Amino acid sequence: MNALRQLEWALLELQQSTPLASASGAISEIAPTHFRVSGLSRFVRLGELIGVKSDGRAQIGEVVRIDREGIIAKPFDRQFAGGLGSVAFRMPPLSFAPDPSWKGRVVNALGAPLDGLGALIPGPRAVSVEAEAPPAMKRARVHKPLRTGVRVIDLFATAATAPSPSCRLATKAR
């Protein structure tokens, strides 16, 4: 059943990421904090994702400005490997399909595993990263808060300890 679900997820992802027609542009400026793409300004909106193929993988950026000459996108990666003239294209909105097997795994903000334990098994239902969070009154109460060591985070973004030891919070050593 897992193999069937993985095949279904792969086909769904391919269908979403491969439109019948797509608009693309070319990188016309690169700076340490952003890159400019000419030719896409009529086809994108603020906050949409832009991909640039580099070394066989797509580097992702978010549209932060649109003007007549093109768009400015902020790359998610620290090291942007695209070059002048590289093709940039619209990306589908980010979504995740969480599965119970993700418990204890460490993933980045884009849903890529960081723990070296292989690929994540997609769950049965995809959820947009832009989806509304569950209402606060319907969530479980925090009975035992997890202290992060950063007072501002502990005060405004209380984290709960995991109900099972397999769930871990990844923190960077200081």
C-alpha positions as CSV (number, residue, x, y, z in Angstrom):
1,M,0.0,0.0,0.0
2,N,2.9,2.4,0.7
3,A,4.3,1.9,-2.8
4,L,0.9,2.7,-4.3
5,R,0.6,5.8,-2.2
6,Q,4.1,6.9,-3.2
7,L,3.2,6.4,-6.9
8,E,0.0,8.4,-6.4
9,W,1.9,11.2,-4.7
10,A,4.5,11.3,-7.5
11,L,1.9,11.5,-10.2
12,L,0.0,14.2,-8.3
13,E,3.2,16.2,-7.9
14,L,4.1,15.8,-11.5
15,Q,0.7,16.9,-12.6
16,Q,0.9,20.0,-10.4
17,S,4.5,20.9,-11.4
18,T,4.0,20.3,-15.1
19,P,1.4,22.7,-16.5
20,L,0.3,22.5,-20.1
21,A,1.8,25.9,-20.8
22,S,4.2,28.0,-18.7
23,A,5.8,31.4,-18.7
24,S,9.5,31.8,-18.1
25,G,12.0,34.6,-18.0
26,A,15.8,35.2,-17.9
27,I,17.9,36.4,-15.0
28,S,19.2,39.9,-15.8
29,E,20.7,40.9,-12.5
30,I,22.2,39.1,-9.5
31,A,23.0,40.6,-6.1
32,P,24.0,39.0,-2.8
33,T,20.4,39.4,-1.5
34,H,18.2,39.1,-4.6
35,F,18.0,38.4,-8.3
36,R,16.1,40.1,-11.1
37,V,14.2,38.2,-13.8
38,S,13.1,39.9,-17.0
39,G,10.0,38.7,-18.9
40,L,7.9,37.4,-16.0
41,S,6.4,40.6,-14.5
42,R,3.0,40.1,-16.2
43,F,2.6,36.5,-15.1
44,V,3.4,36.5,-11.4
45,R,2.2,38.1,-8.1
46,L,4.0,39.1,-5.0
47,G,4.8,36.1,-2.8
48,E,4.8,33.5,-5.6
49,L,7.7,31.2,-6.0
50,I,10.3,31.3,-8.8
51,G,12.6,28.4,-9.7
52,V,16.0,28.6,-11.4
53,K,17.6,25.3,-12.6
54,S,21.1,25.1,-11.3
55,D,23.3,22.0,-11.0
56,G,20.4,19.7,-11.8
57,R,18.1,21.1,-9.1
58,A,15.7,24.0,-8.8
59,Q,16.8,26.8,-6.5
60,I,13.7,28.6,-5.2
61,G,13.1,32.3,-4.6
62,E,10.1,34.4,-3.6
63,V,8.8,37.3,-5.6
64,V,9.3,40.5,-3.5
65,R,8.9,43.2,-6.1
66,I,7.3,43.6,-9.5
67,D,7.9,46.4,-12.0
68,R,7.9,47.0,-15.7
69,E,11.5,45.8,-16.2
70,G,10.9,42.5,-14.4
71,I,10.6,41.0,-11.0
72,I,12.9,40.8,-8.0
73,A,13.1,37.6,-6.1
74,K,14.7,36.7,-2.8
75,P,16.4,33.3,-3.0
76,F,15.8,30.9,-0.1
77,D,19.4,29.5,-0.4
78,R,22.4,31.5,0.9
79,Q,24.4,30.6,-2.1
80,F,22.6,31.4,-5.3
81,A,24.2,29.4,-8.2
82,G,22.2,30.8,-11.1
83,G,24.0,33.0,-13.7
84,L,23.0,35.8,-16.0
85,G,20.7,34.5,-18.7
86,S,19.6,31.5,-16.7
87,V,16.0,30.5,-17.2
88,A,13.6,31.3,-14.3
89,F,10.2,29.9,-14.1
90,R,7.0,30.0,-12.0
91,M,6.8,27.2,-9.3
92,P,3.6,25.7,-7.9
93,P,2.7,26.8,-4.3
94,L,4.4,24.8,-1.6
95,S,2.4,22.1,0.0
96,F,3.1,19.2,2.3
97,A,1.4,15.8,2.8
98,P,2.5,14.8,6.4
99,D,2.5,11.2,7.4
100,P,2.8,9.6,10.9
101,S,6.2,8.3,9.8
102,W,7.5,11.9,10.0
103,K,7.5,11.8,13.8
104,G,11.0,12.2,15.0
105,R,12.3,13.4,11.6
106,V,14.1,16.7,11.1
107,V,13.0,18.7,8.1
108,N,13.7,22.2,6.9
109,A,11.1,24.9,6.2
110,L,10.6,23.6,2.6
111,G,9.9,20.0,3.8
112,A,13.2,18.5,2.8
113,P,14.7,16.0,5.3
114,L,17.8,17.1,7.1
115,D,18.5,14.1,9.2
116,G,20.0,11.8,6.6
117,L,17.4,9.1,7.1
118,G,16.2,9.1,3.5
119,A,13.1,10.5,1.7
120,L,9.9,11.4,3.6
121,I,6.9,9.2,2.9
122,P,4.0,11.5,1.7
123,G,0.7,11.2,3.6
124,P,-2.7,10.8,2.1
125,R,-3.7,14.5,2.0
126,A,-1.6,17.5,0.8
127,V,-1.9,20.8,2.8
128,S,-0.8,24.2,1.5
129,V,1.8,26.0,3.6
130,E,-0.5,29.0,3.3
131,A,-3.4,27.1,4.9
132,E,-4.9,28.6,8.1
133,A,-3.6,27.0,11.4
134,P,-6.1,25.1,13.5
135,P,-8.1,27.4,15.8
136,A,-6.2,27.9,19.1
137,M,-9.2,26.8,21.2
138,K,-9.3,23.5,19.4
139,R,-5.6,22.7,19.9
140,A,-4.3,20.6,22.9
141,R,-3.1,22.6,25.9
142,V,0.6,22.9,26.6
143,H,1.0,21.1,29.9
144,K,4.8,20.9,30.0
145,P,6.5,23.7,28.1
146,L,9.8,23.1,26.4
147,R,12.4,25.8,27.3
148,T,14.4,26.8,24.3
149,G,16.8,29.1,26.2
150,V,15.7,32.1,24.2
151,R,13.3,34.1,26.5
152,V,11.5,35.9,23.6
153,I,10.7,32.5,22.0
154,D,9.7,31.0,25.3
155,L,7.4,33.9,26.0
156,F,5.7,34.4,22.6
157,A,6.0,31.0,20.9
158,T,5.6,28.4,23.6
159,A,6.7,24.9,22.4
160,A,5.5,21.8,24.0
161,T,7.5,18.7,24.8
162,A,6.8,15.8,22.6
163,P,4.5,13.1,23.9
164,S,6.9,10.4,22.8
165,P,10.8,10.3,22.9
166,S,10.9,9.8,19.1
167,C,10.0,13.5,18.6
168,R,12.9,15.8,18.8
169,L,13.5,19.5,18.5
170,A,16.6,20.1,16.4
171,T,18.6,23.0,17.7
172,K,21.9,24.4,16.5
173,A,24.8,24.1,18.9
174,R,25.9,27.5,20.1
